[in-house]
Amino acid sequence: MILRKLSILNYKNIGEAQLELSPKMNCFIGSNGMGKTNVLDAVYYLSFCRSASNPIDAQVIRHEEPFCMIEGQYQAVGAESQEPMANSELLTISVGMKRGQKKHFKRNKKEYKRLSEHIGLIPLVVVSPADALLIEGGSEERRKLMDMVIAQYDRSYIDALSRYNNALQQRNILLKMEDPAPDTLVLQLWEEQMAEAGEVLYAKRRAFVDELVPLFQEYYQHISSGQERVGLTYVSHCQRGPLLDVIQRDRHKDLAVGYSLHGVHRDDLEFTLDGHLMKREGSQGQNKTYVIALKLAQFDFLKRTGSQTTPLLLLDDIFDKLDAQRVEQIVRLVSSDNFGQIFITDTNRDHLDQILSTSALDYQIFHVSQGEVRSSSNSS
C-alpha cells in the first residue's frame, strides 16, 4: 500500500495542505518548528488512529480552529515489484474531529465501529528523535514498541492486551481498598484473568523478540561498519514460572503498596553495547544508531511477517548527531529496493541530495515553512 494523496486541514500548525506524493521518496525540508514533523504525524495518524506525539485528540486541532481533518488516498502495489497496480481502486482513509466531540475515523466513507479494526491495515514504522526515550526512558516506552509492532500483524494481540489491562485495572482497584478489605475470591478471579491474558502476551512478545534480534544486529553492524557489538534481551516476570503463581506469591506486598507489582505490564527490553547497558555506555551517535537499527529491523520484521503490504517508512530528522560514515551507510540502506514508500524530513538539503543522487528512485521534494507545505520539484 502506498499513499498517493494526502489532505490536511487544521492539523497542529498546518492550516491546509493538498499533497500529491511520490510512490517512492517524499522529502520535506525546512527549519525546526516549521511543521515538517506534523506532516509525518498526519500520515502516522491515518495508520494508528492517533498522533505519535500527543495522545489528546483535542490538542492536535490547530489553535483557534473548531475542527481538523486528515484524508489519505492509498493504492495497492505489486507484491514483488512494489509498483502501483494500475487497475487497483484507491482506498480512502479519513479522520475528522471537532472540539468537545469524538473523532470519526472512516474507511471509504464508512465509519469504524472499533478503531482496533483499522490497526494493521496500513503498516507503518517511524524513526524520530522521540526514539531516544527507548534508551533513556522507562520500561513503558520499550513495551509500547513491542505492542505497536505486534498489533500491526496480530489482531488477537490487541484483544489479549485489552483483557489484561482491564483485569489489571480491576485488581488494582481492589488492592487499594482498606475498609473493608478486598474479597479474596474476587481478587483471585481478576488474577486468573490477568495470568491467562498475560501468558498469551508473553508468548507473542517472546516470539517477536527472538525473530527481531538477528535482524537488528545485522542492521546495526551495517550502519556502524562492525565497530560495536549490540544486544537486545527480553525480560519478563513470566520467566520466573507460571504467571498466576508469580502474581499470587507476593499478593501481600501488592496489598501493602496498593497496586500490582508483578505481571507483563512490567516487561522490559534490555539494550546493551559491548555487554554494557546502552543508557550508561552509549554516546549520542551510538544511541541514535541503536534506535535506527532497531526501527529498520522492525520494518524488516513487519515486511516478512504476514503483512499484506510493505510498511510505510517515516524518517524524521534521523541524521543529527551521526558521523559522516554512519550517515552514508543509512543513505545506502534507505535508497535500496528493500524499502517501499519513504517520507523523510531534514533541515539539511545536502543529506537529501546525497540520497537522491545515489538512486534512481522517483521522488518529490516539499518545502515547509510556518505550516505551509509546497512542492518544489520532482523526478522519476
Salt bridges, closest charged atoms under 4 A:
GLU20 OE2 - LYS5 NZ 3.90
ASP41 OD2 - LYS12 NZ 2.97
ASP57 OD2 - LYS103 NZ 3.03
GLU83 OE2 - LYS24 NZ 3.72
GLU111 OE2 - HIS104 ND1 2.83
ASP131 OD1 - LYS295 NZ 2.94
GLU140 OE2 - LYS144 NZ 3.86
ASP147 OD1 - ARG205 NH2 3.08
ASP154 OD2 - LYS204 NZ 2.74
ASP159 OD1 - ARG114 NH2 3.65
GLU191 OE2 - ARG171 NH2 2.98
GLU191 OE1 - ARG251 NH2 2.69
GLU228 OE2 - ARG326 NH2 2.80
ASP250 OD1 - LYS253 NZ 3.98
ASP250 OD2 - HIS262 NE2 3.69
ASP254 OD2 - ARG171 NH1 2.88
ASP267 OD2 - ARG205 NH1 2.86
ASP268 OD1 - ARG142 NE 2.54
ASP300 OD1 - ARG304 NE 2.92
ASP320 OD2 - LYS321 NZ 2.85
ASP323 OD2 - ARG326 NE 3.61
GLU328 OE2 - ARG332 NH2 2.76
ASP346 OD2 - HIS351 ND1 2.76
ASP353 OD1 - ARG349 NE 2.79
